[in-house]
Amino acid sequence: MNEFIFKNLKENNCSSLHLFQKEFKELKNNIWMIDDLKNLISKEGFFGKLCLKNNLIAGFCLGNQVFDIFEIYSIFIHPQFRRRGIGKKFLEECKIFCQKNKVKRIMLEVNIKNNVAKKFYTFNEFKNCGVRKDYYFDNSGRNDAQLMELEIMK
């Protein structure tokens, strides 16, 4: 894990992050545009982290706090660097952010067909809390979103 550097996403990283996303077919319907990233960064409650290896993006995590809920918008890790603790580190950083900001729970949604992600979140103590019907769509059709949550403060 020492080979990876984690840093806050800044406006000057938006172009690089946009290009990084475009490399992956699995993100094609879910790419953050440069202006959207810049807008997100400007919001109060924004959370954004990059994972770098040799100054190249290996993964990213985006989220936002609204009142006492933190929503993870996206966690993506380059396939070459998966299963090395990067996702877990992103979740740890999210939890630290939540504790500092007195956030009570983390929410996210994941494509019902994304079994790897669902298993990862379940392993990290997220619980299923609902479904959004037909939330995702691509050439293969529509898929539901599984809503998941993690209680931070009781």
DRENROMI-79500 format. One record per residue: residue in one letter; x, y, z of N, C-alpha, C in turn. Coordinates in steps of 0.1 Angstrom, whole numbers, plus 5000, padded with zeros to 4 digits. Each point is the difference from the previous one (the first is absolute). Example, Ala and Ser with C-alpha at 12.3 -4.5 7.8 and 13.67 -1.06 7.14 Angstrom:
# DRENROMI-79500
+----+------+------+------+-------+-------+-------+------+------+------+
: aa : n.xx : n.yy : n.zz : ca.xx : ca.yy : ca.zz : c.xx : c.yy : c.zz :
+----+------+------+------+-------+-------+-------+------+------+------+
:  a : 5132 : 4943 : 5078 :  4991 :  5012 :  5000 : 5009 : 5012 : 5000 :
:  s : 4996 : 5011 : 4993 :  5009 :  5011 :  5000 : 4992 : 5011 : 5008 :
+----+------+------+------+-------+-------+-------+------+------+------+
This chain:
# DRENROMI-79500
+----+------+------+------+-------+-------+-------+------+------+------+
: aa : n.xx : n.yy : n.zz : ca.xx : ca.yy : ca.zz : c.xx : c.yy : c.zz :
+----+------+------+------+-------+-------+-------+------+------+------+
:  m : 5008 : 4988 : 5000 :  4992 :  5012 :  5000 : 5009 : 5013 : 5000 :
:  n : 5012 : 4998 : 5004 :  5009 :  5012 :  5001 : 5003 : 5006 : 4986 :
:  e : 4998 : 4992 : 4989 :  5002 :  5004 :  4987 : 4990 : 5010 : 4995 :
:  f : 4989 : 5001 : 5007 :  4989 :  5009 :  4996 : 4999 : 5013 : 5009 :
:  i : 4997 : 5011 : 4993 :  4998 :  5013 :  5007 : 4986 : 5004 : 4999 :
:  f : 4994 : 5004 : 5011 :  4986 :  5005 :  5000 : 5000 : 5015 : 5002 :
:  k : 4993 : 5007 : 4992 :  5000 :  5015 :  5001 : 4986 : 5005 : 4997 :
:  n : 4997 : 5012 : 5005 :  4987 :  5006 :  4997 : 4999 : 5004 : 4986 :
:  l : 4988 : 4998 : 4994 :  4997 :  5004 :  4987 : 4999 : 5016 : 4999 :
:  k : 5008 : 5006 : 4992 :  5000 :  5014 :  4998 : 4996 : 5004 : 4986 :
:  e : 4996 : 5012 : 4997 :  4995 :  5004 :  4987 : 5010 : 4997 : 4989 :
:  n : 5013 : 5001 : 5003 :  5010 :  4998 :  4990 : 5002 : 4985 : 4996 :
:  n : 4993 : 4991 : 5008 :  5000 :  4986 :  4997 : 4988 : 4995 : 4991 :
:  c : 4991 : 5009 : 4998 :  4987 :  4996 :  4993 : 5002 : 4995 : 4986 :
:  s : 5009 : 5006 : 4992 :  5002 :  4996 :  4986 : 5007 : 4986 : 5001 :
:  s : 5009 : 4997 : 5008 :  5007 :  4987 :  5001 : 4990 : 4990 : 5005 :
:  l : 4991 : 5003 : 5009 :  4990 :  4990 :  5005 : 4990 : 4997 : 4989 :
:  h : 4996 : 5010 : 4992 :  4991 :  4998 :  4989 : 5006 : 4991 : 4990 :
:  l : 5013 : 5002 : 4996 :  5006 :  4991 :  4990 : 5002 : 4986 : 5006 :
:  f : 5003 : 4999 : 5013 :  5002 :  4987 :  5006 : 4987 : 4992 : 4999 :
:  q : 4988 : 5006 : 5002 :  4988 :  4993 :  5000 : 4997 : 4995 : 4985 :
:  k : 5003 : 5008 : 4991 :  4997 :  4997 :  4986 : 5008 : 4987 : 4995 :
:  e : 5010 : 4996 : 5007 :  5007 :  4988 :  4997 : 4992 : 4987 : 5002 :
:  f : 4989 : 5000 : 5008 :  4994 :  4988 :  5004 : 4986 : 4999 : 4995 :
:  k : 4997 : 4989 : 4992 :  4987 :  4998 :  4995 : 4989 : 4999 : 5011 :
:  e : 5004 : 4994 : 5011 :  4990 :  4999 :  5011 : 4995 : 5013 : 5006 :
:  l : 5007 : 5011 : 4997 :  4996 :  5013 :  5004 : 4993 : 5008 : 4989 :
:  k : 4999 : 4995 : 4989 :  4995 :  5008 :  4988 : 4987 : 5008 : 5002 :
:  n : 4991 : 4994 : 5008 :  4987 :  5007 :  5002 : 5000 : 5008 : 5014 :
:  n : 5012 : 5001 : 5006 :  5001 :  5006 :  5013 : 5013 : 5008 : 5002 :
:  i : 5003 : 5007 : 4990 :  5013 :  5008 :  5000 : 4997 : 5014 : 5005 :
:  w : 5007 : 5005 : 5010 :  4999 :  5013 :  5005 : 5007 : 5010 : 4990 :
:  m : 4993 : 5010 : 4995 :  5005 :  5010 :  4991 : 5008 : 5010 : 5008 :
:  i : 5009 : 5007 : 4993 :  5009 :  5009 :  5007 : 4993 : 5011 : 5007 :
:  d : 4990 : 5006 : 4994 :  4992 :  5011 :  5006 : 4992 : 4994 : 5012 :
:  d : 4995 : 4988 : 4999 :  4992 :  4994 :  5011 : 5010 : 4998 : 5012 :
:  l : 5012 : 4995 : 4997 :  5010 :  4998 :  5011 : 5003 : 5013 : 5007 :
:  k : 5002 : 5011 : 4992 :  5004 :  5013 :  5006 : 4988 : 5005 : 5008 :
:  n : 4988 : 4998 : 4995 :  4988 :  5005 :  5008 : 4999 : 4992 : 5013 :
:  l : 5002 : 4987 : 4999 :  5000 :  4992 :  5012 : 5010 : 5004 : 5011 :
:  i : 5012 : 5003 : 4995 :  5011 :  5004 :  5009 : 4996 : 5013 : 5007 :
:  s : 4993 : 5009 : 4993 :  4997 :  5013 :  5006 : 4989 : 4999 : 5011 :
:  k : 4993 : 4988 : 5001 :  4989 :  4999 :  5010 : 5005 : 4998 : 5014 :
:  e : 4993 : 5006 : 5010 :  5003 :  4997 :  5014 : 4996 : 4985 : 5002 :
:  g : 5008 : 4993 : 5007 :  4998 :  4986 :  5003 : 5006 : 4990 : 4990 :
:  f : 5007 : 5006 : 4990 :  5006 :  4991 :  4990 : 5011 : 4992 : 5006 :
:  f : 5001 : 4987 : 4994 :  5011 :  4991 :  5004 : 5005 : 4994 : 4987 :
:  g : 5013 : 5002 : 4998 :  5006 :  4994 :  4988 : 5014 : 4996 : 5003 :
:  k : 5004 : 4987 : 4996 :  5013 :  4995 :  5002 : 5005 : 4993 : 4988 :
:  l : 5013 : 5002 : 4997 :  5006 :  4993 :  4989 : 5010 : 4990 : 5006 :
:  c : 5002 : 4989 : 4994 :  5011 :  4991 :  5004 : 5009 : 5000 : 4988 :
:  l : 5013 : 5003 : 5003 :  5010 :  5001 :  4989 : 5011 : 4990 : 5002 :
:  k : 5005 : 4995 : 4989 :  5012 :  4991 :  5000 : 5009 : 5006 : 4989 :
:  n : 5012 : 5004 : 5004 :  5009 :  5006 :  4990 : 4994 : 5012 : 4993 :
:  n : 4993 : 5008 : 5008 :  4993 :  5013 :  4995 : 4989 : 4997 : 4990 :
:  l : 4996 : 4988 : 4998 :  4988 :  4997 :  4992 : 4989 : 4995 : 5008 :
:  i : 4988 : 5003 : 4996 :  4988 :  4997 :  5008 : 4998 : 4985 : 4999 :
:  a : 4998 : 4994 : 5012 :  4998 :  4986 :  5001 : 4985 : 4998 : 5005 :
:  g : 4994 : 5010 : 5005 :  4986 :  4999 :  5005 : 4995 : 5013 : 5005 :
:  f : 4987 : 5001 : 5002 :  4994 :  5013 :  5006 : 4988 : 4996 : 5008 :
:  c : 4996 : 5010 : 5008 :  4988 :  4999 :  5009 : 4994 : 5014 : 5000 :
:  l : 4987 : 5000 : 4997 :  4993 :  5013 :  5001 : 4988 : 4998 : 5009 :
:  g : 4997 : 5011 : 5008 :  4988 :  4999 :  5008 : 4996 : 5014 : 5004 :
:  n : 4989 : 5001 : 5008 :  4996 :  5013 :  5004 : 4991 : 4999 : 5013 :
:  q : 5002 : 5009 : 5009 :  4992 :  5000 :  5012 : 4988 : 5010 : 4998 :
:  v : 4988 : 4994 : 5004 :  4988 :  5009 :  5000 : 4994 : 4998 : 5014 :
:  f : 5000 : 5010 : 5008 :  4996 :  4999 :  5014 : 5008 : 4989 : 5007 :
:  d : 4993 : 4990 : 5006 :  5007 :  4990 :  5007 : 5002 : 4987 : 4993 :
:  i : 4999 : 5001 : 4986 :  5002 :  4988 :  4992 : 5011 : 5003 : 4990 :
:  f : 5009 : 4990 : 4998 :  5010 :  5001 :  4990 : 4997 : 4990 : 4989 :
:  e : 5000 : 5005 : 4988 :  4997 :  4991 :  4989 : 5013 : 4997 : 4992 :
:  i : 5003 : 4988 : 4998 :  5011 :  4996 :  4991 : 4994 : 5000 : 4986 :
:  y : 5006 : 5009 : 4991 :  4995 :  5000 :  4986 : 5008 : 4990 : 4992 :
:  s : 5013 : 4998 : 5003 :  5007 :  4991 :  4991 : 5013 : 4996 : 5007 :
:  i : 5003 : 4987 : 4999 :  5013 :  4995 :  5003 : 5004 : 4991 : 4988 :
:  f : 5011 : 5003 : 4995 :  5005 :  4992 :  4988 : 5015 : 4999 : 5002 :
:  i : 5005 : 4987 : 4997 :  5014 :  4997 :  5001 : 5004 : 4993 : 4987 :
:  h : 5011 : 5004 : 4994 :  5005 :  4994 :  4988 : 5001 : 4985 : 5003 :
:  p : 4995 : 4992 : 4990 :  5000 :  4986 :  5002 : 5014 : 4994 : 5004 :
:  q : 5010 : 5006 : 4995 :  5014 :  4995 :  5003 : 5003 : 5001 : 5015 :
:  f : 4993 : 5009 : 5007 :  5004 :  5003 :  5014 : 4989 : 4996 : 5010 :
:  r : 4990 : 4992 : 4995 :  4990 :  4996 :  5009 : 5005 : 4989 : 5009 :
:  r : 4993 : 4998 : 5012 :  5003 :  4990 :  5010 : 5014 : 5003 : 5006 :
:  r : 5003 : 5013 : 5002 :  5012 :  5004 :  5006 : 4998 : 5010 : 5012 :
:  g : 4987 : 5001 : 5004 :  4996 :  5008 :  5011 : 4997 : 5014 : 4997 :
:  i : 5000 : 5004 : 4988 :  4996 :  5014 :  4996 : 4986 : 5003 : 5003 :
:  g : 4991 : 4992 : 4997 :  4986 :  5002 :  5003 : 4997 : 5001 : 5015 :
:  k : 5007 : 4991 : 5007 :  4998 :  5001 :  5015 : 5006 : 5013 : 5005 :
:  k : 5011 : 5004 : 4995 :  5006 :  5013 :  5004 : 4991 : 5012 : 4997 :
:  f : 4993 : 4999 : 4988 :  4991 :  5011 :  4997 : 4988 : 5000 : 5010 :
:  l : 4995 : 4988 : 5004 :  4989 :  5000 :  5010 : 5005 : 5005 : 5013 :
:  e : 5012 : 4997 : 5004 :  5006 :  5005 :  5013 : 5000 : 5015 : 4999 :
:  e : 5004 : 5006 : 4989 :  5001 :  5014 :  4999 : 4986 : 5006 : 5000 :
:  c : 4990 : 4994 : 4994 :  4986 :  5004 :  5001 : 4996 : 5000 : 5015 :
:  k : 5003 : 4990 : 5007 :  4996 :  4999 :  5014 : 5006 : 5011 : 5008 :
:  i : 5013 : 5003 : 4998 :  5007 :  5011 :  5007 : 4993 : 5013 : 4997 :
:  f : 4997 : 5002 : 4988 :  4993 :  5012 :  4996 : 4986 : 5001 : 5007 :
:  c : 4993 : 4989 : 5001 :  4987 :  5000 :  5006 : 5001 : 5003 : 5015 :
:  q : 5010 : 4994 : 5007 :  5002 :  5002 :  5014 : 5003 : 5015 : 5003 :
:  k : 5009 : 5006 : 4992 :  5004 :  5014 :  5002 : 4988 : 5009 : 4998 :
:  n : 4990 : 4996 : 4991 :  4989 :  5008 :  4996 : 4987 : 4996 : 5007 :
:  k : 5001 : 4991 : 5010 :  4988 :  4995 :  5007 : 4989 : 4995 : 4991 :
:  v : 5005 : 4992 : 4990 :  4990 :  4993 :  4991 : 4997 : 4987 : 5006 :
:  k : 4987 : 4997 : 4999 :  4995 :  4988 :  5007 : 5000 : 4987 : 4991 :
:  r : 4999 : 5002 : 4987 :  5001 :  4988 :  4992 : 5004 : 5003 : 4986 :
:  i : 5005 : 4990 : 4994 :  5005 :  5000 :  4986 : 4990 : 4993 : 4991 :
:  m : 4996 : 5006 : 4989 :  4991 :  4993 :  4991 : 5007 : 4999 : 4986 :
:  l : 4995 : 4990 : 4993 :  5005 :  4998 :  4986 : 4990 : 4992 : 4992 :
:  e : 5002 : 5000 : 4987 :  4992 :  4991 :  4992 : 5009 : 4992 : 4991 :
:  v : 4997 : 4988 : 4997 :  5009 :  4992 :  4991 : 4990 : 4992 : 4991 :
:  n : 5005 : 4998 : 4987 :  4992 :  4993 :  4991 : 4998 : 4986 : 5005 :
:  i : 4988 : 4995 : 5000 :  4996 :  4988 :  5006 : 5008 : 4988 : 4994 :
:  k : 5005 : 5002 : 4988 :  5008 :  4989 :  4993 : 5015 : 5001 : 5003 :
:  n : 5004 : 5010 : 5008 :  5014 :  5002 :  5003 : 5003 : 4992 : 5013 :
:  n : 5001 : 4987 : 4999 :  5001 :  4991 :  5011 : 5014 : 5003 : 5007 :
:  v : 5010 : 5003 : 4993 :  5013 :  5003 :  5007 : 4999 : 5012 : 5009 :
:  a : 4994 : 5011 : 4995 :  4998 :  5012 :  5009 : 4991 : 4997 : 5012 :
:  k : 4989 : 4993 : 4997 :  4990 :  4997 :  5011 : 5007 : 4991 : 5011 :
:  k : 5008 : 4991 : 4996 :  5008 :  4991 :  5009 : 5010 : 5009 : 5008 :
:  f : 5007 : 5009 : 4993 :  5009 :  5009 :  5007 : 4993 : 5008 : 5011 :
:  y : 4989 : 5006 : 4996 :  4993 :  5009 :  5010 : 4995 : 4992 : 5011 :
:  t : 4994 : 4988 : 4997 :  4995 :  4991 :  5011 : 5011 : 4996 : 5009 :
:  f : 5011 : 4996 : 4995 :  5012 :  4997 :  5008 : 5004 : 5011 : 5009 :
:  n : 4998 : 5013 : 4995 :  5004 :  5011 :  5008 : 4988 : 5006 : 5008 :
:  e : 4990 : 4991 : 5003 :  4990 :  5002 :  5010 : 4988 : 5009 : 4995 :
:  f : 4999 : 5003 : 4987 :  4989 :  5007 :  4994 : 4988 : 4990 : 5000 :
:  k : 4988 : 5005 : 5002 :  4988 :  4993 :  5001 : 4991 : 5004 : 4988 :
:  n : 4993 : 4991 : 4994 :  4990 :  5003 :  4990 : 4988 : 5008 : 5007 :
:  c : 4996 : 5011 : 4993 :  4989 :  5008 :  5006 : 4990 : 5004 : 4990 :
:  g : 5001 : 4995 : 4988 :  4989 :  5003 :  4990 : 5005 : 4997 : 4986 :
:  v : 4991 : 5002 : 4990 :  5003 :  4998 :  4986 : 4994 : 5012 : 4992 :
:  r : 5007 : 5005 : 4991 :  4995 :  5009 :  4990 : 4998 : 4993 : 4987 :
:  k : 4987 : 4998 : 4996 :  4997 :  4993 :  4988 : 5005 : 5007 : 4987 :
:  d : 5005 : 4992 : 4991 :  5004 :  5005 :  4987 : 5009 : 5012 : 5001 :
:  y : 5009 : 5001 : 5009 :  5008 :  5012 :  5002 : 5011 : 5001 : 4990 :
:  y : 5007 : 4988 : 4997 :  5011 :  5000 :  4990 : 4994 : 4995 : 4987 :
:  f : 5006 : 5005 : 4989 :  4997 :  4994 :  4987 : 5012 : 5001 : 4991 :
:  d : 5001 : 4990 : 4991 :  5010 :  5000 :  4990 : 4995 : 4992 : 4988 :
:  n : 5008 : 4995 : 4991 :  4996 :  4993 :  4989 : 4993 : 4987 : 5003 :
:  s : 5003 : 4994 : 5012 :  4994 :  4987 :  5003 : 4986 : 5002 : 5007 :
:  g : 4996 : 5013 : 5003 :  4987 :  5002 :  5006 : 5002 : 5008 : 5013 :
:  r : 4989 : 4999 : 5008 :  5000 :  5007 :  5013 : 5003 : 4991 : 5011 :
:  n : 5006 : 5006 : 5011 :  5004 :  4992 :  5012 : 4996 : 5008 : 5012 :
:  d : 4996 : 4994 : 5010 :  4997 :  5006 :  5013 : 5013 : 5004 : 5007 :
:  a : 4998 : 5010 : 5009 :  5011 :  5004 :  5009 : 4997 : 4995 : 5014 :
:  q : 5010 : 4993 : 5006 :  4999 :  4996 :  5013 : 5005 : 5011 : 5009 :
:  l : 4991 : 5005 : 5009 :  5004 :  5010 :  5010 : 5006 : 4994 : 5012 :
:  m : 5011 : 5005 : 5004 :  5007 :  4995 :  5012 : 5004 : 5011 : 5009 :
:  e : 5001 : 4997 : 5013 :  5004 :  5010 :  5010 : 5009 : 4994 : 5011 :
:  l : 5007 : 5009 : 5006 :  5009 :  4996 :  5011 : 4998 : 5010 : 5011 :
:  e : 4996 : 4996 : 5012 :  4998 :  5009 :  5012 : 5014 : 5003 : 5005 :
:  i : 5002 : 5013 : 5002 :  5013 :  5005 :  5005 : 4999 : 5004 : 5015 :
:  m : 4990 : 5008 : 5003 :  4998 :  5004 :  5014 : 4986 : 4996 : 5004 :
:  k : 4999 : 4995 : 5012 :  4986 :  4996 :  5005 : 4995 : 5010 : 5010 :
+----+------+------+------+-------+-------+-------+------+------+------+
